[in-house]
Amino acid sequence: MTAAQLLRDRYAAALMPNYGLPDVALVGGQGCQLWDADGKEYLDLIAGIAVSALGHGHPAIIKAVTNQVVLLAHTSNLFLHEPEVELAERLLALVGSDGRVFFSNSGTEANEAALKVVRRCQAKRQAARGGAGRAGRPDRMVIVAAEHGFHGRSMGALALTGKASIREPFGPFGLSVRFVPYGDVAALRDALTADCAAVFLEPCQGEAGVVPAPDGYLRAARDACDATGALLVLDEIQSGIGRTGRWFAHQQDGVLPDVLTLAKGLGGGLPIGACIGLGECGTALDKGDHGSTFGGNPVACAAALAVLDTIAADGLLDHAAEVGMQLTAGITAIGHPLLAGVRGRGLWLAVMLTSPAAGQLEAACRDAGFLVNAVQPDAIRLAPPLILSSEQAAVFIAALPDILAKVAGPATAGQSVQAAGEES
């Protein structure tokens, strides 16, 4: 029995089965490389689901975390500390608007906080109009969200998630959600009736297969919310912190949300989330309305500051855009019959397939030393560290034709690039 098999057996005996049994047992990493328990090396093209923005063992994170844990590892929310204040200030500056920040430990928790911000903000608006007041039930209770969207697994966040297979077994949720097709402006406008409190959207749907918002969609959502009094909440838990070549994906569209949620890449591997309320949403929560014992943890905040510093100092926004274009062009040029194209921006991409072979392709990539994610039956998700080099991208592009051939089998081995392009 190999070391990885032994660890998998221990995992199966000790952990709940909600993740199934992972195929790879990782023990170490450096940069964009990872090693498993048996010494096999991989090029990391998923970064812990868009989390390890600076790769593995980055000196800036090591230094920041080490220095902070020596000074102060935890405070709770009973006390303040400088790293959380500085991080909140930095995030507001990157968003480019006045607001306030609530720190959580994950993206799911950031979205739960956003739901409470929405409720309180609408209740305060109602009170200002002479309605029920802060303690009353706001008249706007319905949330509009997108089909195939993903916002988390806790009960409030799950209620917003537009994937019936994971949502419906755990209902009812005590939250009224109206789902609309993603990217359909007319459907969104029709759904925004007088009882709607907010619209929750991802600027790029991650779990749906890295599906960017169509041109003009976020602007239309902003305008529709402004016209009806609903709040616009943008979930950038996966797409934020430089992944698309901008600090936040919504900046590509020139819109500003009322609430922005972040996590994943923000901590570069340490658990941290953020709910950023802009304008009136920044002060919607009053003392005692919400809290988190570990939220704003000094070590996690120090890591996040190191991530932001390094992205800025090393020009990783432009780098992510450039290497993303290299991956897109290189994969598209392969012209294999199994390839339908590439979608996404920056280093937030999906390799689209002409058949539901993503699971097989993920396994074949793993065998060849590349870690990718079969996010949908016909889509492979690529979310490598933002430090992925042009040379490393080229290695994957060069290896992909042989990997595809192993998945597709002999039936497609002799087909021409031209024929593949016509089919796709």
C-alpha positions, 0 to 999 in steps of 0.5 A: 500500500502506498503512502497516499492509499494509506492516508486515503484509508485513514481519511475515509475512516475519520472524516464525514463522507460529504467530499467523497474520497479525494484522489490526491493526498498532498504533502507540500508545495512551492510556487505553482508546484505540488507534491503528493504523499508518494512524491509525484509532482504536479503543476497546480492549475486550480490553486485550491479553488482560486485560493492560493493566489500567490502559489505555495510557500510564498515568502511574503505570506510566510514573513507576514504570518510569522511576524504576526503570530509572534506578536498576536495570533487572536483577539476576538471581536472584543478588541481591535488590532491594526491589521484588520483596520489596515486591511479594511482601509485597503479594500475600500480603496480598491473598491473606490467607494466609501463604505464599511467592512465586516470580516468573516472566515469564509465566502459563505459567511460573507454572503450570510452577512450580506443577507443581514445587511440587506435586511437591515438596510431595507428595514431602515429605509422603511423606518425612514418612510414612517414604516415599521422601524428598525425592529420591524419586518421590512416590506421588501423580503424577496431576493432575486438570484441567478439560476446555476449561481453558487453562493455557499452551503449554509442555510441562507447562502444555500437558499440563494444558490441556483442549483436545485440538486444541492439546494432542495434537499435542505429546504425550506429556508425561511427565505424567499428567493426568485431565480432568473436565467443568468444573463437575461436582462428582461427576466431580471427586470421582470423579477424586480417587483416592489417586494424585492430587497436585493439581487445577488449575482456573481460577475462570473459564475464559477461553479456553473463553469466559469460563465462571465456575465454578458456585456452590459448585464451588470450595468442593466442589473445596476440600473434595474436595482436603482429603478426599483429600490432593490440593492445589488449584491455582487459575489466576487468570492471566486472572481475577486482579488486579481483573478480576472486581471482586475482587482474585482471582475465587476470593474470590467463593467464599470459598475459599483454594487451596494454590497461586495463579498470576497474570500478565497484569494484574499487570504492566499491560503488562510481563511478569511472572507469580507462583506463590504457594504458601500454607501448606506449598506456600510452602516446598516448593521448596528451594535449586536446585529452580527459577529464572528469570533474568528472574523478579522483574525490578525494572522489572516489579515496579515496574510491578506495584506501580504497578498494585496501588497504582492499583487500590486508590487509584482504587477500580477493583475497585468500578468494574470491577464497576459498569461490568461490570454496565452492559455486561451489562445494556446488551448484554442489553437489545439483544435481537437474534436473534444475541445469546444473553446475557452471562456473566462477572463485572466486566470479564471478560465473554463476549457469547454468540451464537446461531450461530458468528458470532464471527469475523464479529462481531469483524471488524465491531466492528473496522471500527466502531472496537472491538477485541474477541476471538472467543474461541470460535465463538459467544462474543466476549470483553470484557476492557477496561482496568479504567479503562473509563469508563461513557461509553465502555461506553455508546458500545459498547452504542449501536453494537452493534445496527448492528454486529450487523445488519451481521453478521446481514444482512437476514434478521433486520433486522425481527425484534422485541426480544420475538421475539429474547428468546424465541429466546434 
